[in-house]
Amino acid sequence: MKRILVVEDVKDINQLISDILELEGYEVRQCYNASNAIELLRSDTAFDLIISDVIMPEGDGFDLITFLKAQKLTIPTLVISGGGIALSSTVALDAIKKDTTAVLHKPIKRQALMDTIQSLLGE
C-alpha cells in the first residue's frame, strides 16, 4: 500500500483530501503544518508522496521543501495552494515548480487530484 503524507493547515481540507485518498486505497498520515511534517519525517521517511499546502502557520510549504532538499529526500511532492501571497509572483511560482514535482491550485477537483497522484506514483 502506498503511503501519502498530507500537510494542510485547514482541517476540513486536510480531512477531505485524506478521506479521498483512503477511499482510493492509500495509507494516509496527516500533519497540519510544515513543522510537524518535518518532525515526522526526521523519524519516518517511508512515504511515496507528500501533498503540501504552501501558506501555513508554524512552518510553511517552503520550509518543508527546503528540509526535503537539505536531507536529500527524493519523495515526490505535490504542492497545493489557493494562490495568495506566496504564489502571486512569477519568481515564487517558478521556485515552487523547480523544487517540487507538481502544483495544483485550490479549489482542487477530485479527478485532477487523483490524475496527478497516479501520474506521480506511476500508476
C-alpha positions as CSV (number, residue, x, y, z in Angstrom):
1,M,0.0,0.0,0.0
2,K,1.4,3.4,-1.0
3,R,1.8,5.9,1.8
4,I,1.0,9.6,1.4
5,L,1.7,12.5,3.8
6,V,-0.9,15.3,3.7
7,V,0.3,18.6,5.1
8,E,-2.5,21.2,5.2
9,D,-3.4,23.6,8.0
10,V,-7.2,23.8,7.2
11,K,-8.5,20.8,9.0
12,D,-11.6,20.4,6.7
13,I,-9.4,20.4,3.6
14,N,-6.8,18.1,5.2
15,Q,-9.6,15.6,6.2
16,L,-11.3,15.8,2.7
17,I,-8.1,15.0,0.9
18,S,-7.2,12.3,3.4
19,D,-10.7,10.7,3.1
20,I,-10.5,10.7,-0.8
21,L,-7.0,9.1,-0.6
22,E,-8.1,6.5,1.9
23,L,-11.1,5.6,-0.3
24,E,-8.7,5.1,-3.2
25,G,-6.7,2.7,-1.1
26,Y,-3.8,4.8,0.1
27,E,-2.4,4.9,3.7
28,V,-2.5,8.5,4.8
29,R,-0.7,10.4,7.6
30,Q,-1.8,14.0,8.4
31,C,0.1,17.0,9.6
32,Y,-1.3,20.5,10.0
33,N,1.9,22.5,9.3
34,A,5.4,22.0,8.0
35,S,7.0,21.9,11.4
36,N,5.0,18.8,12.4
37,A,5.7,17.3,9.0
38,I,9.4,17.9,9.4
39,E,9.4,16.4,12.9
40,L,7.6,13.3,11.5
41,L,10.0,13.0,8.5
42,R,13.0,13.0,10.9
43,S,11.9,9.6,12.1
44,D,9.8,8.2,9.2
45,T,10.7,8.9,5.6
46,A,8.8,5.9,4.1
47,F,6.3,8.0,2.2
48,D,5.7,7.6,-1.5
49,L,4.3,11.1,-1.9
50,I,3.9,14.3,0.1
51,I,0.9,16.7,-0.6
52,S,1.6,20.1,1.0
53,D,-0.1,23.4,1.2
54,V,2.1,26.4,0.8
55,I,0.8,29.0,3.2
56,M,0.5,27.6,6.7
57,P,1.3,28.8,10.2
58,E,4.2,27.2,12.1
59,G,6.2,26.3,9.1
60,D,5.0,26.7,5.5
61,G,5.4,24.7,2.3
62,F,8.7,26.4,1.5
63,D,10.2,25.2,4.9
64,L,9.1,21.7,4.0
65,I,10.7,21.8,0.5
66,T,13.9,23.3,2.0
67,F,14.0,20.4,4.5
68,L,13.5,17.8,1.9
69,K,16.3,19.2,-0.3
70,A,18.7,19.6,2.7
71,Q,18.1,15.9,3.7
72,K,18.4,14.7,0.1
73,L,14.9,13.1,0.4
74,T,13.6,12.4,-3.1
75,I,9.9,12.0,-2.1
76,P,7.7,13.3,-4.9
77,T,5.9,16.5,-3.6
78,L,2.6,17.8,-4.8
79,V,2.1,21.4,-3.8
80,I,-1.4,22.8,-3.4
81,S,-2.2,26.4,-2.9
82,G,-5.1,28.8,-3.1
83,G,-2.9,31.4,-4.8
84,G,-2.3,34.0,-2.1
85,I,0.9,35.9,-1.5
86,A,3.3,33.0,-1.9
87,L,2.2,32.3,-5.4
88,S,1.5,35.9,-6.5
89,S,4.9,36.4,-8.1
90,T,6.3,34.5,-11.0
91,V,9.6,34.1,-9.2
92,A,7.8,32.3,-6.3
93,L,5.8,30.1,-8.6
94,D,9.0,29.2,-10.6
95,A,10.8,28.3,-7.4
96,I,8.0,26.0,-6.3
97,K,7.8,24.3,-9.6
98,K,11.6,23.7,-9.7
99,D,11.7,22.2,-6.3
100,T,8.5,20.1,-6.4
101,T,7.1,17.5,-8.7
102,A,3.7,19.1,-9.3
103,V,1.5,22.1,-8.4
104,L,-2.3,22.2,-8.1
105,H,-4.3,25.3,-7.3
106,K,-7.3,25.3,-5.0
107,P,-10.1,24.6,-5.2
108,I,-8.9,21.2,-6.2
109,K,-11.1,18.9,-8.3
110,R,-11.1,15.3,-7.2
111,Q,-10.3,14.0,-10.7
112,A,-7.4,16.4,-11.1
113,L,-6.0,15.3,-7.7
114,M,-6.2,11.6,-8.5
115,D,-4.8,12.0,-12.0
116,T,-1.9,14.0,-10.7
117,I,-1.2,11.5,-7.8
118,Q,-1.5,8.5,-10.1
119,S,0.9,10.1,-12.6
120,L,3.4,10.9,-9.8
121,L,3.3,7.4,-8.4
122,G,3.5,5.8,-11.9
123,E,0.1,4.1,-11.5
